[in-house]
Amino acid sequence: MSEIQSIQETATEKRLYDYQIKDLNRIFDVMNEESNNFNLLYQLPTGGGKTVIFSEIVRRYIETHHKKVVILTHRVELCKQTSNVLSGFNVKNKVINSKVKTLPDQDEYKCFVAMVETLNNRLSDKDFELKNVGLVIIDEAHYNSFRKLFKFFDQCFILGVTATPLSSNIKLPMKDNYDQLIVGDDISTLIKNGFLANAEVHNYDVGLTTLKIGINGDYTVKSSEALYTNNVMQSKLLMAYEEMAKGKKTLIFNNGIYTSKEVFYTFKKAGYNVRHLDNTASKQDRKDILKWFKKTPDAVLTSVSILTTGFDEPSVESIILNRATRSLTLYFQMIGRGSRIYKDRDTFQVIDLGNNVARFGPWDQPVDWQHIFKYPDFYLENIADDETIEQDFVYVMPSVLKEKFKKSESIDFDVKAEYKDVISLNKKSFTVIERSIAQHSQMCIENSEDVYDARDLAKLLQDDIAYRIKKYCYCIMNSTQNYKDWLFEEYNRKLRISFNGKF
């Protein structure tokens, strides 16, 4: 029986698909052509079945080469999941966890699954040895913690697998550790062929100029929490959920535990079925919360990074990015949590409250991973900055909000055009703001029964007001945060006053 026939029979039994078989053969071609100490990197999008593919690689490798395989992960949940999948491929394996101090029974196993830190501690002890290892597979290879183990396996073939071949540490590029990259089918191809769900993306404008970038290249937790815990952002999040995702099983990603807890309180107060989860939760609490999330159709789970890897719940209908990130890997990981095909549903929803889609482009657009792998600095240096993103943003009033102003003939206001008109008439630039306030006032008055209704409608215009002020500040070339904050307060004050005596 040929190797391809053997693969196809296994594929039928274990549900390996044509694109997975194709990539298996490409990987084995490199293994056969290169030396034993070659380092190969394999990319496949989240949801594409990387664990299934490398489990079949393990089975074939052991059968063909009669050597042992070590699989490295960075989280304990991934150890268990990987071990279970391997068992499904009839690969007898042992998990090396914190309880395993010695390996007197290692001859009984051909495959070992271990966390990085655990295995590093064991192998640093001279009394602990893994014999006859020929292949090392690194799951989520973009994490740099794996580098410390390379010295123990310098005569082994190393296969790294990842959805994003871009190092988590900008100072330690993956090209320094891997000799070659194999790229699998991209997201759009997997969607077209029915293997991944399609994302319906909704963007909300968020001013991010107050965010600070840390030494790791991403926004700091401290600056993110300052922005995302304020009342304006909490209200915007709740409004976005109610407009787009109400009643859907929703996963909310935040940057910071305090932010996630604030989200929990906001949703709880509004009467929604919500839980919070972060890495301080006990194993039992985590298990209970994830069980509740799985069984509850309208569940809202707000979390902090813990569910970006090692978590697979196909019934998720809506992903809310309640954070900004400059990490392409994190961007793909967060959205990927909703990309599994589930029953007859082949779409899912993404609500972006961090200008992430504007920063990285659509989730399903083609990515030149080979170029990013070879020239990561060039890619990182050319990520769009927040000020440019905000300048290009065009505010579109949500349909639910438009309905509240249906009696108004027009709700549009072109700040740039108004500014040009005001300047041509030799009037003060502030006339633009006065005209804008007058239009907003008219909108509120003609859609209200009394002054109280008008004030309530004015509260719903905060995003539109903020957008107009931002555009006005670009026109007058004054973008200081203090001025914007003052103008925002002054705008709202004058808008409220404008209703007096009109009813």
N, C-alpha and C positions, 0 to 999 in steps of 0.2 A: 504494500500500500504506500502511495506517495505521501509526502508531508502535506501537500495541499488537500488531498482527499481526507487525510486524518483531521486537518483543521476544519474542513467543511462538515464532517460528521460531528465534531465537537460543537461547532457553531449551531447546528440544528438542536443539539441537546441543551446547550447553555445560552442560546440566543445571541451568539455573536453575529454581527451584521457584516455585510460585504465590505464597508469602509473600515471596520475593525480588522477584518482578515487581511485586507490590503496593507494596513499599517503594520500588522504583525509580521508580514513577510518582508516589508521594507526594513524593519528593525533587525530581523534575523539575517538579512543580507549583509548588513553592516557588521553584525557579530561574526559572521563567517569570513568577511574580508579583512577585518582589522585585528590588531593584536589583543591579547588578553587584558591589557591594562588601558584599553581605550575607554573614553568617557563620552557617552552619547546622551543627548537631550531630546525628549519627545514631547511635542505640544499637541493638545486636544482640548477643545472648549469644555467648560463645566457642563456636566450632563451627557458628555459624549461616551462615557464608559471607560475611563482610564484604568480603574481598578479591575474591571473585567478583562481588559486587554492584557495588563501585566500579569494577571493570575494565569491566563493561558500561556503567556511567555514562560512563567515559572514552571508550569506543568511540562511544556515541551523541552525546556532547557534541562531540567532534571532527567528527563527520559533520554535525551540525546547525549548530554555531556557527563552524566553521572557525577555531577558536582552539586554542592549545596548552594542555596540562595538565601541572602539576607535582605529583608525589606525594612526600610527605615521610614518612620512617620514622625511628625512633630507633636501629635496629640494622642492621648490614651484612647479616645473614642475611635480614631482612625485605625489604631492597632486592632481593636475588636472587630470593626467592620471588615478590615482587610483579611483578618484571620478567617472570618465566616465565609467570605467570598472564595478564598483559597480552598477551604474545606468543600465548598460546592463544586470545585474543579478536581476533587479527589486528591488534593495536595495535603499530605499530613504535615502540619506545621505546629510550631510552639511559639507562644508569645513570651518574650523576655521582658518581664515587668519588674517593678521594684521588689517583688517577693522572690524573684529568681536570683539567687546569689552564685550558684554553681550550675554546671551542665553535665552531670554524670550520665544523663540519658541522651546526650546529643546524637549518638549514633542511630537512635530510633527515628530521627527527623531529617528531612532533606531541606526544610525551609524554616527560617526563623523570622519573626516579626518583632520589631523593637522600636521603642522611642529613642530619639537621639541621645538625650541626657543619660538615660538608663544604660544604654549600650556603651556610651563613652566612659562612664564610671566603671563598668565591668571590665572593658578591654584595657583600661588603664591599670587594672590590677593584674599583675603578672601571672597569677594563678588561674585567671579566666582566659580561655582560648576557644575560638571558633575554628574548627578544622575543615579543610577541603572546601573552602568557599570559592566559587568561581564567578558568581554574579551578585551584584548589589543593586537593588532597585530603590530609588529615593522618591517617595511620594511628596507632592507639593514642593518640588525641588527648588522653587524660587526663594524659599527660606534659607538664610545663610548659616543657620545653626548646624547644618549637615557637614559643612566644610571641615570641622574638627575631626570627623571620622575618616576622612579620605586617607589619612596616613596609615590607618590600620588595614586598608584594602587596596594598597598601591599596585598589587599584582592581579587585581580582579577587574572584570568588565563592569563598568558602572553605567546604569541606565537611570537618568533622571526623568521624571514625568511631571508635567505642569500644564495648566491652562494658559499661563502667561510667562513666557521665558524672559522675564525682566526681574532682576534681583530686587529683593526687599530692602537691600542696602545699596544706595547709589554709588558707594565707594568700592563695592565688591561685585563687579559685573560678572555675569554667568559665563561669558566667553572665556574668562580666565580659568574656569574649572571644567568646561565641556568642549570637546574637540569638534562636535558637529551637532546640528539641529535638524530633526525631522519634524515637519509640520503636517498635522492631520487636516481633515476637512474643516472648513471654517463654519462659523455659526449660521450664516445665511444658507449654506449648502445643507446643513443638518436640519434647518427649519423646512427648506424646500422638500427634502426627502422624508419629512414626517418624524424625525427623531427628536426635535426640540420644539417647544412652543414659541410662538411669535410674541414679541413684546409690543404692547400699546403704551406709548410714552406720553406723559403729561408733564410739562415744565412749568414751574412757578418761579418768577424772578425773585432772587434773594441778593441783597447787598452783602458782599463778603469782604469788603476792603478792611474790615476790623480784624480779620483773621490773621494770625501769625504763623509763619512756617518754621517748624522745628528742625533739629539737626538731621532727622531721618528723611527730610524732604517733604513731609506731609504737614497738614495743619495741626497745631498743638491742641491738646484736649482743653487746656485752660481758656484759650481764646474762642474755641468752638462752644464751650459751655456758656461763656458770657453772652454769645449771640443767640444760641438756640434755646436757652432757658428763659429769655425775656418774653413778656406777654404778647408782643407783636408776633414773634415766631411761633409761639405755642398756639395762638389763634389762627395763624396761617396754616399750620399743620392740621388742626382740627377742621378748618374750613375745607382744605384740600381733601381730607378723608371723607367728609360728609358729601362733598360734591362728586367725588370720583369712586370711592371705595366702600361706602357705607354698606354694611351687611356682608361684605366679602372677607374671607380669611386673609388677614393682613399681617405682614412682617415688617416692622419698622426698625431701621438701622440708625444708630446714634453714635456720636463721638463723645463718650463720657458717661459714667454711671449716673451722675447727678442729672444730666439731661434726660436719660431714659426714665429715671424715677419721676421727673417732672411731667414727662409725656404720660406716664402711667396715671398720675393724679389728674391731669387734664382730661383724659379719656374717661376715667372713673367718674369724675364729677359730672361729665356729660352723659353718663348712663350707659357707657359701652362695656362690652365684655372683654376686659383687658388684663394682661399679666405682664410683669417685668422680669427679665432674666439677665444676669451678668455672671462673670467668672467667680464671684464670691459665693454663689449659690452652692449648697451641698449637692452631692450626687443624687440623693433622694429627691430634693426639691427640683433639680433639673429634670429628673426623670418624670416626676409628677406633672410639671409644667408642660413638657413636650407631649406627654400623653393627653393632657387637657387640650392642647393646641391641635393635636391630630383629630380628636373626636368632636371638637366644637366648630360648627360651620361658620359662625360669625366672629371667631376668635381674633383678637388683636394682640400680637406679641411684640412688645418693645424690648430691644436688646442692645448690647454693646459688643460688637466684634465676635463674640463667642459662637455665633451661628454662621459665620462666613465660610467655614470649612467643617467637614465631618458631620454635616447636618443635611438630611435629605427628606423633605416632606412635600411630595408631589401635589398635595391638595392646596398648596398656597396659591391664592388668586391675585394678590396684590402685594407689591414690594414698594415701600416708601423709603427713599433715601433722605432721611432727616439729618443730613450732614453733608459737608463738602469733603472731597478727598482729592489729593494729587497723585494717588497711587492707582495706576491703571489696573494692577492686579486686584486690588480691593473693589474697584468699580465693577469688574467682571464677576468677581465672587459674589457680591451683594445681589446683582441682578440675576445671576445664575441660579439663585435659590428658588426662583419662580419658573424656571425654564423647562421643567419636566413636563412631558405629556401626561395628562391625568384623565382617565376615562375618555369622554368624548370632547374634552376641552383642549384646544390646541392654541389658545392665546392666554396671556397673562398681562397684568397691568404694572407699569412702573410710574410712580409719582416722584419727580425729582425736585427736591427742595435745597439743592446745593450747587446748581449750575453745572452738574457733572456731565450731562450729555453734551452741553455746549463746550465743555473742556476737552472731552475725549472723543466726541462724535457718537453717532448711534451705536448701540450695543451690537447690532448685527452687521455693521459695515465691515468690509474686508480689512484686515490688518496685516501689514508686511512684517511678520514676525522675524523673518531672516534678517531684515535690515535693523530691527530693534535689537536683536541678539548681537549683531556685529557692532552696531554703533549706538549703544544705549545712551551715552552722553548727549548725542545729537538729538535723540528723541526727547529726553528729559528737559533739555534746554529750550525746546520749542513747544512745550505745553502752554496753551493760551493763558495769559494772566487774567486775573479777575476783573481788572478795570476795563480791559478790552472786551471781555465777555459781556459785562454790564452795559457798555456803550452800544453793543449790537443788539441787546435784548429789546423786543417789541412786546409791550403789555397787551394782552387780549383779555377782555373781561369775560369771566366764566359765564356759561349759558344760564346757570341758576341765578346769578347776579343780574344778568341782563333782563331777566324776566321781571325783576323788581323795579326796573326803570322803563317798562314797556310803553308808558305814556309819553316818553320823551322822543322827539323827532330824531335827535342825534345824541350819541354819547361819546363821540370821537372828538379828540382835541389834539391837533398837530403842534406841539410845542415849538419845534424848529421853524415851521412856517410862520407861526405867530410871532416868533422872535424877529424873523427877517422883516415882517410887516411893521412891527413896532419900531425897529431901528430905521427903516426907510422913512417913517413919519417923524423921526427925530424925537421920539418919546422915550421915557425912562424904561429900561429893560424890565423893571418890576411890573410894568403894565401887563406883561405876559401872565404873571401870577394872578393879578387882579382879574384878568379875563377868564382865566381857568377857574378861579373861585366862583365867578359869576355863573359860569356854565354848570359847575357842580351844584351850586345853589339852586339853579333853575330845575335841574334834574330831580333834586330831592323834593322841592316844593310841589312840582306838578305830579309827583307820584305819591303824595302824602295827604292825609286828611287834616292833620294838625301839626303843630311845631314839634311835638314829641315824636311823631312818625318821621318827620324830616331829620331830626337828630339821630334817630336809629339808622336811617338810610345813610347818613353821612359816615357813620362808623363802619359801614360796609365798603366804603370807598378808599380805605387806607392804602391798599396796594396801588390803586390808580393814582392817588395823590403822591405817594412816594416815587412812583415812576415819572410823573410829570416834573416833580422837583429835581429828580436826577437828571432828566433831559435839559431842564432849565439851567442847572449848574454847569453842565457841559457847554452850553451856549455862552454863558458869561465867564467860563473858565475859572470858576471858583468851586473846587471839589472838596474843600475841607469838611470833615465830619461835623465839626461844631456848627458851621454855617447851615449844613443840611438839616441838622437836628433842630436848630432855631427856626428855620424856615418851615419845617414840618409842623412844629407847634403853632407858629404864627398863622399858617394856612388853615389849620383846623379851628383855631380861635376865630378867625374872620369868617370862616364858613358857618360856624354855629351862630355868630352874631347876625349873619345875613338873613336868618329865618325870622328874626324879630319883626313883628308888625305885618307879616305877610299872610297871616291866617285870621 
